[in-house]
Amino acid sequence: MSDVMRGAIVGLGMGRNHIAAMEMTEGLEVAAICDVDDSLLSETAATVGGDVATYRDFDTMLANESIDFLTVASPNRFHAPMTRAALTAGISTICCEKPFAVDLGEARELYRLVQERNARLVVNHQRRMGSEYRWMRDQIAAGAIGEPYLIRGTCA
């Protein structure tokens, strides 16, 4: 068994950030990338180098590549269907950009699939670790503002 985990990324807008992180992490290899934008695909492939496989079609990538993990960084409406397809294809480690689902039904279905397949799904909500968000969580937990009934946020 190899000590190197082979990964694939779908969606190369935000996905390029994931590639950069993977390239800085020992034991990870970018094996395949996928995007419908030909210029973004070829530009990214040139920066990754090596034997990275390129795909315009996600289902073809899933069928052709033997990967250990997948990053889903496509537009939001594709997050749940692509995560579902990857789980169904047997990929057991997935990092999905937020939101991982656009409604509660999709979220419940993905949760069920993850449990059934004993898989790991990480949703990239990195801002929850910021000091201002931890402070808000602590204030809510302490009852400082009463019982929240609506939380609305934006992100630039």
N, C-alpha and C positions, 0 to 999 in steps of 0.2 A: 504494500500500500504506500502510495506517495505521500510525502509530507506537505505537498503543495495542493491547495484547494483551487480548483478551476471555477471561475465565475463568468457570468454573462450579464450584460447590461442591456436593457431595452429602454429607449428614450434617451437621446444623447444631448438634450438641452441641459437639464439638471444632471443627467447621468455622467457627464464629463467630470463633475465634482466627485462622484463616487469612484470613477476610474482613477482620479488623482489620489484619493485616499487608499485605494487598493494597491496602487503602485508603491506607496510608501509603507505598506504593511508586509512584513516578511511572511512568506508562506501562502500568499495569494497571487493568483495569475489571472489576468484578463484573457479569457479564452475566446469569447465571442461578443460582438456588439451588434445591436439592431436598431435601425431607425428608418423611417420612410423617406427622409430627406437625403438624397444621394450625396450632395455636397458635404453635409454634416457628417455623414457616414464615412466618406473617403478622407475628409480632413481629420476626423478622430482616429481612424485606422492608421494614418500616417504618424500621428503623435504617439500612439500606443506601440506601434512597431511589432516586431516579432511575427509570430504566426497567428495573429488574431483573425478569427473568421468574421466575415461581415455578412449581414442579412438585412434585407428590406422587409421580410415577412417573419413575424414572431413565431407562428406555428411551424414554419420550416426550420427555424433555429432550434425550437424545442425538439423537433423530430430528429435533427441531424447531430446535435451536440450532446456530449456526455459532460455535464457540468455538476458541480457540487453545490453551487448557490446561484441565485439570481437576484439582481437589483431591478426593480420596476420603477422607472422614472419617466414614464410616458405621461401624456396628458391625463388629468384626473379621471375622466370618464372611462379610461381603459384600465385603471389600477385593479379593480376587482376582477374583471374578466381575465386579465392576464395572470393575476395571482392564482385564480381558480384553475386556469389551464396549466400553469406550472405545477401546482399541487397534484392535479390529475395526472400529469406526465411523470410524477415521481420525484420532483425536486423538493427536498425536505427542508431547505434553508432559503428563506426569501427575505430580502429587505425591500420594503415598499415605501415610496414617498407618500407623504400625507396628501389627501386623505386616502386611506386604504379602501374605503367604500363610500358611495355617495348616498346610501340610505341604510337604515337599520336592518332591513332584510338581507342586503348584501353582506353586511358586517356579520350577522349571525351565521349566514351560510359559510363564509370564510372561516369563522371561528370553529364551526362544526368540522369542516374539512381538515383544518390544522389539527384538531383533537383526534379525528379518525386516523390520520396518517402519522401521528406522533411527530409532526413537523414543527419548525420554528419560523415564526413570522415576526419580523421587527418592523415597526412603522416609524419612519424617520420624523420624529417630533422633537428635534433637538432643542427647541427654545424652552421646553419645560424645565430645563436645567438652569436657566438664567436666574440671577438673584431676585429680580423683580417678580418672576412667576412663583418662585419658592416662597417669597414673602406673602404674595396673595394667597397661596395655598395655606400657609400657616395662619393667616388672619381668618380665613374661612373656617379652618379646623378649630380655631379658638372661639368661634362664635362672635367675632368682633363686629361683623356686619349683619348678623342675623342669618336666616336660612335663604341661600340664593335660590331664585326661581328662574333667572335668565342670566346667562353669561354670553356676551358677544365680544368678539375680538377681531382685529384685523392684522394683517402682516404686510409690510411693504415689500 
